[in-house]
Amino acid sequence: MKKIILTCITSIGLLTPAMAQIPTIDVSSLQQLYAQYRTMEQQLDTSRNILGKATQIYDQEVKTYQTALGNIDMVKSKVQSWISSFRPRVAHPEF
């Protein structure tokens, strides 16, 4: 009889830590976590869209700037050639 009681007490002692290890699932917490996940997913999509539009605007500005610089270089080369056309006359001894 003592052996049975001792076995029962030991069994209860062994089962208590094992039962403490069993997780419980709180459904309302899972629902809240999922709602937060969905919100963050929507925010990420919005951020990606904003980044895409900003990248397009930046690329357009870079092209405009490069075109403007190309035109400036063309004007600069034309002016330089025009100025160079006077050099032989300036170097002429009659001036």
C-alpha positions as CSV (number, residue, x, y, z in Angstrom):
1,M,0.0,0.0,0.0
2,K,2.8,2.4,0.9
3,K,4.4,1.5,-2.4
4,I,1.3,2.4,-4.4
5,I,0.9,5.7,-2.6
6,L,4.6,6.5,-3.1
7,T,4.2,5.6,-6.9
8,C,1.1,7.9,-7.2
9,I,2.9,10.8,-5.5
10,T,6.0,10.3,-7.7
11,S,3.8,10.1,-10.8
12,I,2.0,13.3,-9.8
13,G,5.4,14.9,-9.2
14,L,6.6,13.9,-12.6
15,L,3.5,14.9,-14.5
16,T,3.3,18.4,-13.0
17,P,6.4,19.7,-14.9
18,A,5.2,17.9,-18.0
19,M,1.8,19.6,-17.8
20,A,3.4,23.0,-17.3
21,Q,5.2,22.5,-20.7
22,I,1.9,22.2,-22.6
23,P,1.3,25.5,-24.4
24,T,-2.1,27.1,-24.5
25,I,-3.2,29.0,-27.5
26,D,-5.0,32.3,-27.0
27,V,-7.2,32.8,-30.1
28,S,-7.8,36.5,-29.5
29,S,-4.0,37.1,-29.3
30,L,-3.6,35.2,-32.6
31,Q,-6.3,37.3,-34.2
32,Q,-4.7,40.5,-33.0
33,L,-1.3,39.3,-34.3
34,Y,-2.7,38.5,-37.7
35,A,-4.4,41.9,-37.9
36,Q,-1.1,43.5,-37.1
37,Y,0.6,41.4,-39.8
38,R,-2.0,42.4,-42.4
39,T,-1.6,46.1,-41.4
40,M,2.2,45.9,-41.8
41,E,1.8,44.1,-45.1
42,Q,-0.4,46.9,-46.4
43,Q,2.1,49.5,-45.2
44,L,4.9,47.7,-46.9
45,D,2.9,47.7,-50.2
46,T,2.2,51.4,-49.8
47,S,5.9,52.1,-49.2
48,R,6.9,50.1,-52.2
49,N,4.4,52.0,-54.4
50,I,5.8,55.3,-53.1
51,L,9.4,54.2,-53.7
52,G,8.5,53.1,-57.2
53,K,6.9,56.5,-58.0
54,A,9.9,58.4,-56.5
55,T,12.3,56.2,-58.5
56,Q,10.4,57.1,-61.7
57,I,10.5,60.8,-60.9
58,Y,14.2,60.6,-60.1
59,D,15.0,58.7,-63.3
60,Q,13.0,61.3,-65.3
61,E,14.9,64.2,-63.6
62,V,18.3,62.5,-64.3
63,K,17.4,62.2,-68.0
64,T,16.3,65.8,-68.1
65,Y,19.5,66.9,-66.4
66,Q,21.6,64.8,-68.8
67,T,19.8,66.2,-71.8
68,A,20.3,69.8,-70.5
69,L,24.0,69.1,-69.9
70,G,24.2,67.7,-73.4
71,N,22.7,70.8,-74.8
72,I,25.0,73.0,-72.8
73,D,28.0,71.0,-74.0
74,M,26.8,71.5,-77.6
75,V,26.3,75.2,-77.1
76,K,29.7,75.4,-75.4
77,S,31.4,73.7,-78.3
78,K,29.7,75.9,-80.8
79,V,30.8,79.0,-78.9
80,Q,34.4,77.7,-78.6
81,S,34.5,77.0,-82.4
82,W,33.2,80.5,-83.0
83,I,35.8,82.1,-80.7
84,S,38.5,79.9,-82.4
85,S,37.5,81.3,-85.7
86,F,38.7,84.7,-84.6
87,R,42.1,83.5,-83.4
88,P,43.8,83.5,-86.9
89,R,42.6,87.1,-87.4
90,V,43.8,88.2,-84.0
91,A,47.2,86.7,-84.6
92,H,47.4,88.5,-87.9
93,P,49.9,91.4,-87.7
94,E,47.5,93.9,-89.1
95,F,45.5,93.9,-85.9
